[in-house]
Amino acid sequence: MPFVAECPYCRVGKVRVPDGAVGWSVPCPNPDCGSYFTVAPPPKQPTTSPRVVVDGGSKLVNTSASLSPAALETAAPSVPVNQPSASSAVEEPQGLEPAVEETDSEAEESSSSVAPPSELRPIIADPWKPTRRVLNAPAALALLCGAAALLTASLPGVYVASIPLAGLGLLFSLGGIVYAVGREKGMVLAVIATAVNGLTLLMMLVAPGLVNPHLAMESEKPSFELPKLASVPTTGKGEGRILEEAEWTDASNAAIQREDVWVKVASTRIERVGLESQGRRLLSDQRYLVIRVQLANNGVARAIEYKSWREYQNAPGPSRVVLQDSAGRTIAAAGFPADTHLVGAVREARIFPDKSFDDFLVFQLPAGDYQHLDLILPGQAVGVQGDFRFRIPRSTVRGAP
């Protein structure tokens, strides 16, 4: 039978629970308390005096009062009191029911229906059911906006989107705070969302380099612009200088910087090349002139979309790779069968800021004697206007006869 459990902490909140709820943990309905307490068994209510059937009638015996043996004999003469032995048992009269102990129904009803005080909340019906937790939706949306703002802030191409995302997250977080104040729940989530969005917005406006290293590099960039075309020493000797468009650069001691693209002739050798045909790798029968070049991205924002200069060796027009000797003879590019490929050759690559890439070109051997080789690499392959012009001294060609 249901009974009323009282909160042992405040002694005010009462909860009506079913008979089998002993040992359950339930919340106190008192708004000033709200503690969880363990349901204890209800205190036993005093019962009425037992009825003793005597001579076809019944008498109420007050067991709480101290009665003398004579009084007990008067109340129930057929039941000896002071002789508790098996031989002294009294046979019950025929047609009469044995003496039983009955409980007053009105007393049970009064003990099981305890009304809560008028100033307290009504007794909850099902306290053993778990309380449904309500999510602070505005704060959750604000936290998602803050996470998206942090992610976009760290990416070089979309970092500008982090500022509006963080601003939108701040608006949602303010709504989450209002929501939490009205319902007294979800305040922690709203505060965390406010902190994430506020810090992200502050860093992107004041110190963006803390979130995005590329922005830090851009802020540290020199105030002057790089020259459109310059010669950069590679041996540690000499100084860089501005180049004219038709001027040649000595490949043995300098590289060429055009806008954000840095190019260097790493080596020039006469050797056999690795080929791959029908799944097999082998060395070529004849030797070729192999020029290896190194590219680097010295910019801070643009990724260089490089298309291999091998693709321009046989291209028509001014965008073609040209190699001539000192006598003005053009040296043709090496040709291979359609099912044969150079080992390690790539057709295109993406070069990010502060990254480099190595490539190579294969030509036929020079036909006659020469003092130097002139190499023209079109800037179209790296997305710039103009050419890279290198003069390769014969002394730097390895393997030459």
ABEGO torsion letter per residue (X at the ends): XBBBBBBAAAGABBBBBBAAABGBBBBBABAAAGBBBBBBBBBBBBBBBBBBBBGGBBBBBBAABBBBAAAAAAABAABBAABBBAAABBBBBBGBBBBBBBBBAAAAAAAABBBBBAABBBBBABAABBBBBBBBAAAAAAAAAAAAAAAAAABAAAAAAAAAAAAAAAAAAAAAAAAAAAAGBGAAAAAAAAAAAAAAAAAAAABAAAABAAAAAAAABBABBBBABBBBBAAGBEBBBBBBAABBBBAAABBBBBEABBBBBABBBBBBBBBBBGGBBBBBABBBBBBBBBBBBABAABBBBBBBAAAAAABBEAABBBBBBAAGBBBBBBBBBAABBBBGBBABBBBBBGBBBBBBBBBBBBABBBABBBBBBBAAAAGBBEBBBBBBBAAABBGBX
